[in-house]
């Protein structure tokens, strides 16, 4: 029978396969791990995720917000007042450092060694857990929060401030989606590109409101677990969307936007490092990454407040 020291040494060799260049993941490995995080996240599957070669990245934006066509006169240039210029802007992704630490005891190591799947098991478990927490941060982050994780950065909900629908502590129904759709400026009302994001209970309330109809659609909502829609715009429930907002800590805050309007940047120099605590009989695994989230064009998003999620 192998001693604990032998098990630890073998396990450390197995974990060594996770690290290269002193623990620094090369770009291909970093990209693969990011894909795993995105795959496990309900929201990030839709959003514009990108790898960053440095901790900061500028996203330049430009658009013509007004009318560019004006009455013309043959042989004459338009007057200065009739000339058009694009609205130029920049959004900066500033990747913030995050870490995760896992400790595995001898029994866990032994089981994984016998199955020969330590690397895959660890990566899968970490991918699921890190993805869950990352989604929580990107949605709910608030630098003024008392929660250390949420205080790392401002998330999507905090960033939407221009187009707000106050729903008056009512449960989700078609009126909510209608008000949000009407609140969005006409320039961004391309319904084939838009999506609602909301909490699990909010989505259930909307399904319930549809099921009350004595129609084929009502029957379908009772039995169909597929994605719901309003005015051809998909509604996506996200497990980490908050349901504890408001004075009664029983409200949520759905949003409406083009998913590609939400940019998530990962700094590619991700690390997976290991160490051993011999006296405790544990292997220590630490993942560190840098990430940020920004709305590319904030006026192109709508947030609803006072939506009951009890």
C-alpha positions in Angstrom: 0.0 0.0 0.0 1.3 3.4 -0.9 2.1 5.8 1.9 0.4 9.2 2.2 3.7 10.8 1.2 3.8 8.7 -2.0 0.2 9.6 -2.7 0.9 13.3 -2.3 4.0 13.0 -4.6 2.0 11.2 -7.3 -0.9 13.6 -7.0 1.5 16.6 -7.2 2.9 15.1 -10.4 -0.6 14.8 -11.8 -1.4 18.4 -10.8 1.9 19.5 -12.4 0.2 18.7 -15.8 -2.1 21.6 -15.1 0.7 24.1 -15.0 3.3 25.2 -17.5 5.9 28.0 -17.5 6.0 28.2 -13.7 2.2 28.1 -13.4 1.4 30.6 -16.1 -1.1 29.2 -18.6 -0.1 29.7 -22.2 -2.7 31.5 -24.4 -4.2 28.3 -25.8 -4.8 26.8 -22.3 -6.1 30.1 -20.9 -8.6 30.3 -23.8 -9.7 26.7 -23.1 -10.3 27.4 -19.5 -12.3 30.6 -20.3 -14.4 28.6 -22.8 -15.1 26.2 -19.9 -16.2 29.1 -17.7 -18.5 30.5 -20.4 -20.0 27.1 -21.2 -21.0 26.7 -17.5 -22.5 30.2 -17.3 -26.1 30.9 -18.4 -25.4 34.6 -19.2 -21.9 34.6 -20.5 -22.8 32.2 -23.3 -24.6 35.2 -24.9 -22.3 38.1 -24.0 -19.3 39.4 -26.0 -16.4 37.7 -24.2 -12.9 38.4 -25.3 -9.3 37.6 -24.4 -7.1 40.6 -23.4 -3.4 40.7 -24.1 -3.0 43.2 -21.3 -4.9 44.1 -18.1 -6.6 47.0 -19.9 -8.4 47.2 -23.2 -10.2 50.1 -25.0 -13.4 49.4 -26.9 -14.1 52.3 -29.3 -17.7 53.1 -30.2 -19.1 55.3 -33.0 -22.6 55.9 -34.3 -24.7 58.6 -36.0 -27.4 59.4 -33.5 -29.2 62.1 -35.6 -30.4 62.5 -39.2 -27.5 62.8 -41.7 -29.5 63.5 -44.8 -30.4 67.2 -45.5 -31.8 69.1 -48.4 -29.1 69.7 -51.0 -28.4 72.4 -53.5 -26.7 71.5 -56.8 -23.1 72.7 -56.9 -23.0 73.8 -53.3 -21.7 72.1 -50.1 -23.9 71.7 -47.1 -23.7 74.5 -44.5 -21.7 73.9 -41.4 -25.0 73.4 -39.4 -26.1 70.7 -41.8 -23.0 68.6 -41.7 -22.9 65.4 -39.7 -20.3 63.8 -37.5 -20.4 60.5 -35.6 -20.7 60.3 -31.9 -17.4 58.8 -30.7 -16.8 57.1 -27.4 -14.5 54.7 -25.6 -15.2 52.0 -23.0 -12.3 50.7 -21.0 -12.1 47.2 -19.7 -9.9 47.2 -16.6 -9.3 43.6 -15.6 -9.5 43.0 -11.8 -7.8 40.2 -10.0 -9.8 37.3 -8.7 -8.6 34.1 -6.9 -10.0 30.7 -6.0 -8.3 28.2 -3.6 -9.0 24.5 -3.3 -7.5 22.0 -0.8 -7.7 18.3 -1.4 -7.0 15.8 1.4 -5.3 12.4 1.0 -8.6 10.4 0.5 -9.7 12.6 -2.3 -6.3 12.4 -4.0 -6.3 8.6 -3.6 -9.7 8.2 -5.2 -8.8 10.4 -8.1 -5.4 8.7 -8.6 -7.1 5.3 -8.8 -9.5 6.5 -11.4 -6.7 8.3 -13.3 -8.9 11.4 -13.8 -7.6 13.9 -11.3 -6.9 16.6 -13.9 -10.3 16.4 -15.5 -12.1 16.1 -12.2 -10.4 19.2 -10.8 -10.9 21.3 -14.0 -14.6 20.4 -14.2 -15.3 21.1 -10.6 -13.4 24.4 -10.6 -14.9 25.4 -13.9 -18.4 25.0 -12.6 -17.8 26.8 -9.3 -15.7 29.6 -10.7 -18.2 30.1 -13.5 -21.1 30.4 -11.0 -19.3 32.9 -8.8 -18.0 34.9 -11.8 -21.6 35.2 -13.2 -22.7 36.4 -9.8 -20.0 39.1 -9.7 -20.5 40.3 -13.3 -24.3 40.7 -12.7 -24.4 42.0 -9.1 -21.0 43.7 -8.7 -21.0 47.0 -6.8 -17.8 48.7 -5.7 -19.8 50.2 -2.8 -20.9 46.8 -1.6 -20.0 45.4 1.8 -19.5 42.0 0.2 -15.8 41.7 -0.7 -16.4 39.8 -3.9 -19.1 42.2 -5.2 -16.9 45.2 -4.3 -14.3 44.1 -6.9 -16.1 45.8 -9.8 -19.5 47.3 -10.9 -21.6 44.7 -12.6 -24.2 45.0 -15.3 -27.1 46.0 -13.1 -25.1 48.8 -11.4 -24.0 50.2 -14.8 -27.5 50.7 -16.2 -28.7 54.1 -15.1 -30.3 55.9 -18.1 -33.4 53.9 -19.0 -35.2 52.7 -15.8 -38.7 51.2 -15.5 -40.2 51.4 -12.0 -42.6 48.6 -11.7 -44.2 49.2 -8.3 -43.5 45.9 -6.5 -45.6 43.8 -8.9 -44.9 40.3 -10.1 -43.6 39.7 -13.7 -46.2 39.8 -16.4 -46.5 41.0 -20.0 -46.9 44.6 -18.8 -43.4 44.6 -17.4 -41.9 43.4 -20.7 -44.0 45.8 -22.7 -42.9 48.8 -20.5 -39.3 47.8 -20.9 -39.5 47.5 -24.6 -41.2 50.9 -24.9 -38.5 52.4 -22.7 -35.7 51.4 -25.0 -34.9 54.2 -27.5 -36.2 53.4 -31.0 -32.7 53.5 -32.4 -32.0 50.2 -30.6 -35.3 48.4 -31.1 -34.0 45.6 -33.3 -36.0 42.9 -31.6 -34.2 40.1 -33.4 -31.0 41.1 -31.5 -32.5 41.9 -28.1 -32.9 39.7 -25.0 -34.4 40.0 -21.6 -32.4 38.7 -18.6 -34.2 38.1 -15.3 -34.3 35.8 -12.2 -35.7 32.3 -11.9 -38.8 33.3 -9.9 -39.5 36.2 -12.3 -39.5 33.8 -15.2 -41.8 31.5 -13.3 -44.2 34.3 -12.6 -44.4 35.2 -16.3 -44.9 31.5 -17.2 -47.7 31.3 -14.6 -49.4 34.4 -16.1 -49.3 32.8 -19.5 -50.6 29.5 -18.3 -53.7 31.1 -16.9 -54.9 31.7 -20.5 -57.4 29.2 -21.7 -55.5 28.8 -25.0 -53.0 26.4 -26.6 -50.2 28.8 -25.5 -51.5 28.6 -21.9 -51.4 24.8 -22.0 -47.9 24.9 -23.5 -46.5 27.0 -20.7 -47.6 24.4 -18.2 -45.7 21.6 -19.9 -42.9 23.3 -21.9 -39.6 24.1 -20.3 -38.3 26.0 -23.3 -37.4 29.6 -23.5 -40.3 32.1 -23.3 -40.6 35.2 -25.4 -42.4 38.5 -25.5 -43.0 40.3 -28.9 -40.4 37.8 -30.4 -37.8 38.9 -27.8 -36.3 36.0 -25.9 -36.5 35.9 -22.0 -33.6 34.2 -20.3 -33.7 33.3 -16.6 -30.3 33.3 -14.9 -29.7 31.5 -11.6 -27.4 34.2 -10.2 -29.8 37.1 -11.0 -30.7 38.7 -7.7 -34.0 38.1 -6.0 -33.3 39.9 -2.7 -33.4 43.6 -3.8 -35.7 46.4 -2.4 -36.8 47.2 1.1 -38.4 43.8 1.5 -35.4 41.9 0.0 -37.9 40.2 -2.3 -37.5 42.0 -5.6 -35.4 41.5 -8.8 -34.3 43.8 -11.6 -34.6 42.4 -15.1 -32.8 44.0 -18.0 -33.3 44.3 -21.7 -30.4 44.8 -24.2 -28.5 43.3 -27.1 -26.4 40.6 -25.4 -23.4 41.8 -27.5 -23.7 45.1 -25.8 -22.3 43.5 -22.7 -18.5 43.0 -23.0 -16.5 40.7 -20.7 -12.8 40.8 -20.9 -10.4 38.1 -19.6 -6.7 38.9 -19.2 -5.1 35.9 -20.9 -2.3 35.5 -18.3 -4.3 33.1 -16.1 -2.5 31.0 -13.5 -3.2 27.6 -11.9 -0.6 26.9 -9.2 -0.2 24.2 -6.7 1.6 23.7 -3.3 1.6 21.1 -0.6 0.9 21.2 3.1 2.7 18.0 4.3 1.7 18.2 7.9 -2.0 18.6 7.1 -1.8 16.1 4.3 -3.3 18.5 1.7 -2.7 19.7 -1.8 -3.4 23.4 -2.4 -4.6 24.6 -5.8 -5.0 28.3 -6.5 -6.6 29.8 -9.6 -6.1 33.5 -10.3 -7.5 35.5 -13.2 -8.2 39.1 -14.2 -11.6 40.0 -15.6 -13.9 43.0 -16.1 -17.4 43.7 -17.6 -18.7 46.8 -19.3 -21.7 48.0 -21.2 -20.5 49.1 -24.6 -23.3 51.6 -25.0 -25.2 52.2 -21.8 -28.2 54.0 -23.3 -28.9 50.9 -25.3 -30.1 49.0 -22.2 -33.1 49.1 -19.9 -33.4 48.0 -16.3 -36.6 47.5 -14.3 -36.8 48.0 -10.6 -39.5 47.0 -8.1 -40.2 43.6 -9.7 -41.6 41.2 -7.1 -39.8 37.9 -6.9 -41.3 36.4 -3.8 
